[in-house]
Amino acid sequence: MFEKLNLSMTTAVNIEWEMTPDLAFCTFSAKGLRDDLTNTNERVCYFFVDNWGDEPRLYLMERGVRYVNILAEIIAPPVMLTESILSQGCALSVKDNYPVDDTLKVWLIKEVVEREDSPFLIPTLEEKVEDEDFGEALPLPGEKGSNAEAVVLSTEHCILGDEQLDRLIRKWNFYDSQRNPQGTFANALAASDGSAVIVDEKTGIMWQRSGLDLCSIRKMTADIKELNREGFAGHNDWRMPSVEEAMSLVEPTANEKGLHIHPCFSQEQPFIFVAAKRKPTGYWFVDYKQGKVYWSSGTVPGGFCRLCRRVAG
């Protein structure tokens, strides 16, 4: 099976049977405890049941610190997928990702893992993007004006419990695939041609089009100081976004890059740090891959970041 999928030599040979995308996110972001985070090449594979669509589907995922990819879809008996979800005490109406149950595991080992050329394994080959597409050119700042009422989002570093976060998301009607799937927040994005920054004229926030690479929060703090010392894009007041600011960019529909954010932003920052800790423990992140806010445990977590600053005026 691994040969058929042409997997990397750094991928672990075993399958992580209890893993799901949510658990993998927490596992790999927790590797921020290590200073050599960006040099980590370890990858693991796991099967999971995706229940986000009209019918549950079964996928094989490969995950690393800097790598996430669906390797294949497995055409399993539909009733087996349904029973796997129900056996975990969940209703089919609850949209989420689930581990495989014991019955499905036995079927997978026999029909997919140990079968030399399984007809149930359908590889998903994604074309490598050399030059990232940032979509159609945005208007210049102030060029079109915005009919949307300007809002002022909090910039403060804070500590939020789950209920406080839920109230914040509902207050601004931010989209969150789990906490507020009907939400939407209309931005008014603008940028100069070839600019490394994006301005949201609704919130008055200037954003990095790209951002900072995966590293520990300690290293990121040092990188932000260095970036401000150098005066990135002519400014020296760049900072980590608040949870409100980061959530304001989440869009209900995933773009062609598979992220819930406007395509003018780079795909290289699938989830980002925010200036918020979780009460009683952990750190909050905004995950544009799954379109939601998420938390990770650990005293020194790791992640990406997209810095921002408030535009004067």
WOGI-V663398 format. One record per backbone hydrogen bond with DSSP energy under -0.5 kcal/mol. CO is the residue of the C=O (numbers start at 0). NH is the residue of the N-H. E is the energy in kcal/mol with one decimal. If there is no record, write none. Layout:
BEGIN
<<CO,NH,E> <CO,NH,E>>
END
This chain:
BEGIN
<<0,4,-1.5> <1,5,-0.6> <1,6,-1.5> <2,5,-0.9> <7,10,-1.5> <9,42,-1.3> <13,44,-0.7> <14,16,-1.1> <15,18,-1.1> <16,99,-0.6> <19,23,-2.7> <20,24,-2.3> <21,25,-1.9> <22,26,-2.6> <23,27,-2.7> <24,28,-2.2> <25,29,-1.7> <27,30,-0.8> <28,31,-1.6> <28,301,-2.5> <29,32,-1.6> <30,33,-2.3> <33,36,-1.0> <35,38,-1.8> <36,39,-1.8> <41,64,-0.7> <42,11,-2.9> <43,62,-2.9> <44,15,-2.9> <45,60,-3.0> <47,49,-0.6> <47,58,-2.4> <48,50,-0.7> <48,97,-2.4> <49,56,-2.4> <56,49,-3.4> <57,73,-2.7> <58,47,-1.9> <58,60,-0.5> <59,70,-2.5> <59,71,-1.4> <60,45,-1.9> <61,68,-2.2> <62,43,-2.6> <63,66,-0.7> <66,63,-3.7> <68,61,-2.9> <68,70,-0.7> <70,123,-3.4> <71,59,-2.7> <72,74,-0.6> <72,121,-2.8> <73,57,-0.6> <73,75,-1.7> <76,79,-1.0> <76,80,-1.5> <77,81,-2.4> <78,82,-2.5> <79,83,-1.6> <80,84,-1.8> <81,85,-2.4> <82,86,-2.4> <83,87,-0.6> <84,87,-1.1> <84,89,-1.3> <85,88,-1.8> <90,93,-1.6> <92,94,-0.9> <93,95,-0.6> <95,50,-2.1> <97,48,-3.1> <100,104,-2.3> <101,105,-2.3> <102,106,-1.9> <103,107,-2.5> <104,108,-2.5> <105,109,-1.9> <106,110,-3.1> <107,111,-2.2> <107,112,-2.8> <108,113,-2.3> <114,117,-0.7> <117,120,-0.8> <119,74,-2.5> <119,121,-0.7> <120,122,-0.7> <121,72,-2.4> <122,124,-0.7> <123,125,-0.7> <127,129,-0.7> <129,131,-0.6> <131,133,-0.6> <138,190,-2.2> <139,142,-2.5> <139,143,-0.5> <150,152,-0.6> <157,276,-2.4> <159,278,-2.2> <160,164,-2.3> <161,165,-2.3> <162,166,-2.1> <163,167,-2.1> <164,168,-2.5> <165,169,-2.2> <166,170,-2.4> <167,171,-1.7> <168,172,-0.8> <168,173,-1.9> <172,183,-1.5> <175,179,-1.9> <179,175,-1.4> <179,182,-2.1> <187,200,-3.0> <189,198,-3.0> <191,194,-2.3> <195,208,-2.8> <197,206,-3.9> <198,189,-2.3> <198,200,-0.8> <199,203,-2.2> <199,204,-1.1> <201,150,-2.4> <203,310,-3.0> <204,199,-3.0> <205,308,-1.7> <206,197,-2.4> <208,265,-2.7> <211,304,-1.5> <214,302,-2.3> <215,219,-2.4> <216,220,-2.1> <217,221,-1.6> <218,222,-2.6> <219,223,-2.5> <220,224,-1.6> <221,225,-2.0> <222,226,-2.6> <223,227,-2.2> <224,228,-2.0> <225,229,-2.1> <226,230,-0.9> <226,231,-1.5> <230,233,-2.3> <231,234,-1.9> <238,307,-2.4> <240,274,-3.1> <241,245,-2.4> <242,246,-2.2> <243,247,-1.6> <245,248,-1.1> <246,249,-1.4> <249,174,-0.5> <254,257,-2.2> <258,254,-3.0> <258,260,-1.7> <259,250,-1.7> <261,264,-2.1> <265,268,-0.6> <269,287,-2.1> <269,288,-1.0> <270,303,-1.0> <271,285,-1.9> <273,275,-2.4> <274,157,-1.6> <275,283,-1.9> <276,159,-2.7> <277,279,-0.5> <281,277,-2.5> <282,295,-2.3> <283,273,-1.0> <284,286,-0.5> <284,293,-3.0> <285,271,-2.3> <285,287,-0.7> <286,290,-0.9> <286,291,-2.2> <287,259,-3.6> <290,176,-3.2> <291,286,-3.2> <293,284,-3.7> <295,282,-2.5> <300,216,-1.7> <302,214,-1.9> <303,272,-2.5> <304,211,-3.2> <304,306,-0.5> <306,207,-2.0> <307,238,-2.0> <308,205,-3.2>>
END
